Amino acid sequence: MIAQNLISFVGVAARYEIGPKILSNVSFNINGGQFFFLTGKSGSGKTTLLRLIYQLHPPSSGQIKLFGRSTKGMSKDEVIKLRRQMSIIFQEYSLISHLSVFDNVALPLRVRGVPERDVLPIVTKTLQWVGLEQFAEAKPLSLSGGQQQKVQVARAVITRPKILLADEPTANLDDDSSTKLMDLFIKMQQDYGCAVIIATHSQMLMDNYNFHRIKVENGEVRFTTGPKTTPLESSSPRRRGPTAPQAFNNDERPLAQAMTGPGETEDLPESDTDYFKELTKKFQKIIRGDSE
């Protein structure tokens, strides 16, 4: 399988109503398997950039391509189908308060028509992974801010998206919880070629992980390399994370091979990697529209 430009901006500008431009003449390509920190001062346009990618806000000029398709003139149904290949984690908690934690995480599966016999083991495994299995029946408002953020992450990754966007996902988490979430994001990127963009103000997070950075400043976007060294020693290689390729590097490179055959989910494998392989099989069938 060959890497494609999952995200392509050409001369993109953005503003809200008749206000000043938030972003101006932004151009870049991001391939599958790349990992970036999105940085910049408050109000610089980081969230706007994420909203443009997720198709929550239209550009005022320029062209955006996602998965090789121009988004200009797309119908509402086409945008919805496009979003099924992406997930976004907002800074504010976008959980449904009257639903349990389990039902919040299960929502993307049910929207896609996954049978209930498959929903239970998939959601249970995902909640175990983020450390919230004991809160499955709790309501979101009974949880701490950090726990609610973990529910958002679980809901975002459960569909194994090709593009994962996150707006300050570790802002309300302690260092240990932040590390666990970063490990999850890195696993998504490494094993399945998921493109990950994490908006953050945390200098500690950026210092501890050697990823390239997208910096938004004065309406412009530029790409910079991560630190050459990291304060973490080799005894914790996963915390450092892999070095991401340059965003403007158009060289094609292999992605992780996706699993395509049918799979049973009633008896999920113990390993996280095998779990995601099973999940990949299920969702490829759903995206293709195969019958159960």
SVG drawing of the C-alpha trace seen along z (x, -y; Angstrom):
<svg xmlns="http://www.w3.org/2000/svg" viewBox="-30 -42 50 58">
<polyline fill="none" stroke="black" stroke-width="0.4" points="0.0,0.0 1.3,-3.5 1.0,-6.6 -1.3,-9.2 -1.8,-12.9 -4.6,-12.5 -4.8,-16.3 -3.9,-18.9 -4.3,-22.7 -3.6,-25.0 -3.8,-28.8 -6.4,-28.3 -7.7,-31.3 -10.3,-31.4 -12.4,-34.0 -15.6,-34.0 -18.4,-36.0 -17.1,-39.4 -14.3,-39.5 -10.6,-39.6 -8.8,-36.6 -7.8,-34.0 -5.6,-32.1 -4.2,-33.3 -2.7,-31.5 -2.0,-28.3 -0.6,-25.4 0.7,-22.0 0.4,-18.3 0.2,-15.7 0.5,-12.0 -0.8,-8.9 1.3,-7.9 2.5,-11.5 2.3,-12.9 2.4,-16.6 2.0,-18.9 0.0,-22.0 1.3,-25.0 0.6,-28.7 -0.7,-31.4 -4.3,-31.4 -6.5,-32.8 -3.8,-32.2 -6.0,-29.9 -5.1,-26.4 -8.7,-25.3 -9.8,-26.9 -7.2,-24.8 -8.6,-21.7 -12.2,-22.7 -11.2,-23.3 -9.7,-19.8 -12.8,-18.2 -15.1,-20.2 -16.8,-22.1 -15.9,-25.4 -15.5,-26.3 -12.5,-28.1 -13.1,-31.6 -10.7,-30.9 -8.3,-28.2 -8.8,-24.5 -8.8,-21.7 -8.5,-18.0 -9.1,-15.1 -8.2,-11.6 -7.5,-12.9 -10.9,-14.6 -11.7,-18.3 -14.2,-19.3 -15.5,-22.2 -19.1,-21.7 -19.5,-18.5 -23.1,-17.7 -23.9,-17.2 -24.1,-13.4 -20.6,-13.4 -19.2,-15.4 -20.7,-13.0 -19.2,-10.0 -15.8,-11.8 -15.9,-12.4 -16.4,-8.7 -12.7,-8.4 -11.7,-11.0 -12.1,-11.7 -11.8,-14.9 -11.4,-15.4 -12.5,-18.9 -11.1,-21.0 -14.5,-21.3 -16.1,-17.9 -18.6,-17.0 -20.2,-14.2 -24.0,-13.5 -24.8,-14.0 -27.8,-11.8 -26.0,-8.8 -23.7,-6.5 -20.0,-6.4 -20.6,-3.1 -23.3,-4.5 -21.2,-7.6 -18.3,-5.5 -20.6,-3.1 -22.3,-5.9 -20.0,-5.9 -20.5,-2.2 -24.3,-2.3 -24.5,-5.2 -22.6,-3.0 -24.9,-0.1 -22.6,2.3 -24.7,5.1 -25.2,4.9 -23.5,8.3 -20.3,6.7 -20.7,3.3 -20.3,4.8 -16.9,6.4 -15.5,3.6 -16.6,0.8 -15.5,2.9 -12.0,3.4 -11.7,-0.2 -12.8,-1.3 -10.3,1.1 -7.6,-0.4 -8.2,-3.9 -8.7,-2.7 -12.4,-3.5 -14.0,-0.1 -15.3,-0.6 -17.1,-3.7 -19.0,-2.1 -22.5,-2.8 -21.6,-6.2 -22.9,-9.5 -20.2,-11.9 -21.0,-14.7 -20.1,-12.4 -16.6,-12.0 -13.6,-14.3 -12.4,-16.5 -9.6,-14.1 -11.9,-11.1 -14.3,-12.9 -11.4,-13.6 -10.5,-9.9 -14.1,-9.1 -13.7,-11.5 -10.5,-9.8 -12.1,-6.3 -15.0,-7.5 -12.6,-9.0 -10.3,-6.0 -13.0,-3.3 -13.6,-3.6 -9.9,-3.4 -9.9,-6.7 -7.4,-7.5 -7.1,-11.1 -7.1,-11.8 -7.4,-15.5 -7.2,-16.6 -7.5,-20.0 -5.6,-20.1 -6.4,-16.5 -4.1,-16.4 -5.0,-19.8 -6.9,-18.3 -4.7,-15.2 -1.8,-14.5 1.6,-13.5 0.9,-9.8 -2.5,-10.0 -1.0,-12.2 1.7,-9.7 -0.8,-6.8 -2.9,-8.9 0.1,-9.7 1.1,-6.1 -2.4,-5.3 -2.1,-8.0 1.4,-6.8 0.1,-3.2 -2.6,-4.4 0.0,-6.2 2.6,-3.4 0.4,-0.4 -2.2,-1.7 -0.8,-4.8 -3.2,-7.1 -2.3,-10.8 -2.3,-12.5 -2.4,-16.3 -2.5,-17.3 -3.0,-21.0 -1.2,-21.8 0.2,-24.5 2.2,-22.0 5.9,-22.6 6.6,-19.6 4.6,-17.4 6.5,-18.7 9.9,-18.4 9.2,-14.8 8.1,-13.6 10.2,-14.1 7.5,-15.1 7.5,-17.8 5.4,-20.8 2.9,-22.9 3.1,-26.5 0.3,-29.0 1.4,-32.6 0.1,-35.8 -2.3,-33.9 0.4,-31.8 1.3,-28.1 4.9,-26.8 6.4,-23.4 9.3,-23.0 11.3,-20.0 11.1,-18.6 14.0,-18.7 17.0,-16.7 17.2,-15.1 14.7,-14.4 15.2,-14.4 13.8,-10.9 16.3,-8.0 16.2,-5.0 14.6,-2.9 11.3,-4.6 11.3,-4.4 7.6,-4.6 7.3,-7.9 9.7,-9.5 7.7,-8.4 8.8,-8.1 10.1,-11.0 7.5,-12.2 8.4,-12.8 8.4,-16.4 5.0,-17.6 6.2,-18.8 8.0,-15.6 6.0,-14.2 8.0,-10.9 5.6,-8.0 6.3,-5.4 4.6,-2.2 1.8,-2.3 0.8,0.5 -1.1,3.2 -4.8,3.2 -6.6,6.4 -9.5,7.1 -11.0,10.5 -14.0,11.2 -13.4,11.5 -15.4,12.4 -15.4,9.9 -17.1,12.0 -13.7,13.3 -11.4,10.4 -7.6,11.1 -5.8,9.9 -3.2,7.8 -4.1,4.3 -2.6,4.7 -4.8,7.7 -7.8,5.8 -7.3,3.0 -6.9,5.6 -10.2,7.1 -11.7,3.6 -10.2,2.7 -11.8,5.7 -15.2,4.8 -15.1,1.2 -13.7,1.9 -16.8,4.1 -19.1,1.3 -17.4,-1.4 -17.7,0.9 -21.3,1.5 -21.0,5.3 -23.9,7.1 -23.6,8.9"/>
</svg>
